């Protein structure tokens, strides 16, 4: 329905997600789904394989991709819920509430009270603020999804590409949960051989083409890590 439910009943939540027709969220492939998979047994693979996951962050980045060298705080803000709400819903659509104050008050985000029936009135009031914030997130995400879904459906490559992206993210999550083994002896041998090839190649560049390997063009200088990037 239209009412947003806040719960800490993880088995019930996971069961509902597992059978859902569609699971929507912002950055769910980067945080929510991996967390629920690792801690509470959510099986992401069948959801991703059947196209029942829609991460609004993945979709927004595909429809409006960042430039190659964009990074940092401003880059991340471009795709946060506030920015996407203003872009896809309207200039006045934004959270309006921040958890930063509560996190500072309680020393960390995971320490913010969650029980609105806490006997301590101040903690109960803060728990209510927290829950209101969470409901607001869900409402905004739903509205953003509706706008993005229309653009994705009208896009020539987005539907197939995003389904693949969700599957790739689900596989990466599974790898991080399962872990993997490395043959250190073979790996160390390959790294050593790579270094030998690198040195041989640089010496060839010096001997046949006159590339200075010490970065200053002087004989006998110490070889720099990246001679081709020097002046």
C-alpha positions in Angstrom: 0.0 0.0 0.0 0.9 3.6 0.4 2.0 3.3 4.0 5.8 3.0 4.7 6.5 0.3 7.3 9.6 0.6 9.5 10.8 -2.8 10.9 13.8 -4.6 12.4 12.2 -8.0 11.8 14.9 -9.1 9.4 13.6 -12.6 8.6 10.2 -11.2 7.6 11.8 -8.4 5.6 14.1 -10.9 3.7 11.2 -13.2 3.0 9.1 -10.3 1.6 12.0 -9.1 -0.6 12.8 -12.6 -1.8 9.2 -13.0 -3.2 8.8 -9.3 -4.3 7.8 -8.5 -7.9 10.3 -5.7 -7.8 12.8 -4.4 -5.2 13.6 -0.7 -5.5 16.2 1.3 -3.6 19.0 3.8 -3.8 22.4 2.2 -3.9 20.9 -1.1 -2.9 23.5 -3.0 -4.9 26.3 -1.2 -3.1 24.9 -1.4 0.5 21.5 -2.7 1.4 21.4 -6.0 -0.6 25.0 -7.0 0.3 24.3 -6.2 4.0 21.1 -8.3 4.0 22.8 -11.1 2.0 25.7 -11.3 4.4 23.9 -10.8 7.7 20.4 -12.2 7.0 20.6 -14.6 4.1 19.0 -12.6 1.3 19.6 -14.4 -2.0 20.5 -11.7 -4.5 21.3 -13.9 -7.5 17.8 -15.0 -8.3 16.5 -11.4 -7.9 19.1 -10.0 -10.2 18.8 -12.8 -12.8 15.0 -12.3 -13.1 15.4 -8.6 -13.4 13.6 -7.9 -10.1 16.1 -5.4 -8.7 16.1 -1.7 -9.6 18.9 0.4 -8.1 18.1 4.1 -8.7 21.8 5.0 -8.4 22.8 2.6 -11.1 20.0 3.8 -13.4 20.7 7.5 -12.8 24.4 7.0 -13.5 23.7 5.2 -16.8 21.2 7.7 -18.0 23.4 10.7 -17.1 27.0 9.2 -16.9 29.8 11.0 -15.1 32.8 12.2 -17.1 35.9 10.1 -16.9 37.8 12.3 -14.4 34.9 13.2 -12.2 35.3 12.1 -8.6 35.2 13.3 -5.0 32.5 14.8 -2.9 30.8 16.9 -5.6 30.7 13.9 -7.9 28.9 11.7 -5.2 26.5 14.5 -4.4 25.4 14.7 -8.0 23.8 11.2 -7.5 22.6 11.4 -3.9 18.9 11.3 -3.1 18.5 15.1 -2.7 20.1 15.9 -6.0 18.1 13.2 -7.9 14.9 14.3 -6.2 15.4 17.9 -7.4 16.2 16.7 -10.9 13.5 14.1 -11.4 10.7 15.3 -9.1 11.1 19.1 -8.8 13.3 21.9 -7.4 11.5 21.8 -4.0 11.7 18.0 -3.6 14.4 17.3 -1.1 14.9 15.5 2.2 14.9 18.6 4.3 16.2 16.6 7.2 19.7 15.4 8.0 20.8 12.6 10.3 24.2 14.3 10.8 23.0 16.1 13.9 21.6 13.0 15.5 24.8 11.0 14.6 26.9 13.7 16.2 24.7 13.7 19.3 25.0 9.9 19.7 28.6 9.7 18.5 27.7 7.6 15.4 24.9 6.7 13.0 24.5 3.2 14.4 24.0 4.6 17.9 20.9 6.7 17.0 17.9 5.4 19.0 15.3 3.5 17.0 12.6 2.7 19.6 9.8 5.4 19.7 8.6 3.7 22.9 11.8 4.3 24.8 11.1 5.4 28.4 13.6 8.2 27.9 11.5 11.0 26.3 14.5 12.5 24.5 15.6 9.2 23.0 12.0 8.4 22.0 11.7 11.7 20.3 14.9 11.2 18.4 13.8 7.7 17.4 10.7 9.2 15.9 12.8 11.7 14.0 14.9 8.8 12.7 11.9 6.8 11.6 10.4 9.8 9.9 13.7 10.3 8.0 13.6 6.6 6.9 10.0 6.9 5.6 10.9 10.1 3.8 13.8 8.2 2.1 11.5 5.5 0.9 8.9 8.0 -0.4 11.6 10.0 -2.3 13.1 6.8 -3.7 9.8 5.6 -5.0 9.1 8.9 -6.8 12.6 9.0 -8.3 12.1 5.4 -9.4 8.9 6.2 -11.3 10.6 9.0 -13.2 13.7 6.9 -13.9 11.6 3.8 -15.0 10.0 5.9 -17.8 13.4 7.1 -19.1 14.9 3.6 -18.9 11.9 2.0 -20.7 12.2 4.6 -23.5 16.0 4.2 -23.8 17.3 2.0 -26.6 20.0 0.2 -24.5 19.2 0.9 -20.8 16.8 -2.0 -20.0 19.2 -4.8 -21.1 22.3 -3.0 -19.8 20.9 -2.3 -16.4 19.7 -5.8 -16.0 23.3 -6.9 -16.7 24.7 -4.3 -14.3 22.5 -5.6 -11.5 23.7 -9.2 -12.2 27.3 -8.1 -12.2 26.8 -6.3 -8.9 25.1 -9.4 -7.4 28.0 -11.6 -8.5 30.5 -9.2 -6.9 28.5 -9.3 -3.7 28.6 -13.1 -3.7 32.3 -13.1 -4.2 32.8 -10.8 -1.3 30.7 -13.1 0.9 32.3 -16.3 -0.2 35.8 -15.1 -0.3 38.5 -16.6 -2.6 41.8 -18.4 -2.3 45.1 -17.2 -3.8 48.1 -19.4 -4.6 50.6 -17.0 -3.2 53.7 -18.8 -4.6 52.3 -18.6 -8.2 51.1 -15.0 -7.7 54.5 -13.8 -6.3 56.2 -15.6 -9.2 54.0 -13.8 -11.8 54.5 -10.4 -10.1 58.3 -11.0 -10.2 58.2 -12.0 -13.9 56.1 -8.9 -14.7 58.7 -6.7 -13.0 61.5 -8.4 -15.1 59.5 -7.8 -18.3 58.9 -4.1 -17.3 62.7 -3.5 -16.7 63.6 -5.3 -19.9 61.1 -3.2 -21.9 62.4 0.1 -20.4 66.0 -0.9 -21.1 65.0 -1.5 -24.7 63.4 1.9 -24.9 66.6 3.4 -23.6 69.0 1.4 -25.8 67.0 1.6 -29.1 65.1 4.9 -28.8 67.0 7.0 -26.3 64.4 7.3 -23.6 66.1 8.5 -20.4 65.2 6.2 -17.5 66.3 8.4 -14.6 63.9 11.2 -15.6 66.7 13.8 -16.1 68.5 12.4 -19.1 71.7 11.7 -17.2 73.6 8.5 -17.4 73.8 6.3 -14.3 70.8 7.8 -12.6 68.4 5.7 -10.6 65.5 4.3 -12.7 62.2 6.1 -12.0 58.9 4.2 -11.8 57.4 5.8 -14.9 60.0 7.3 -17.2 57.4 8.1 -19.9 55.6 10.3 -17.5 58.6 12.5 -16.7 59.5 15.8 -18.3 
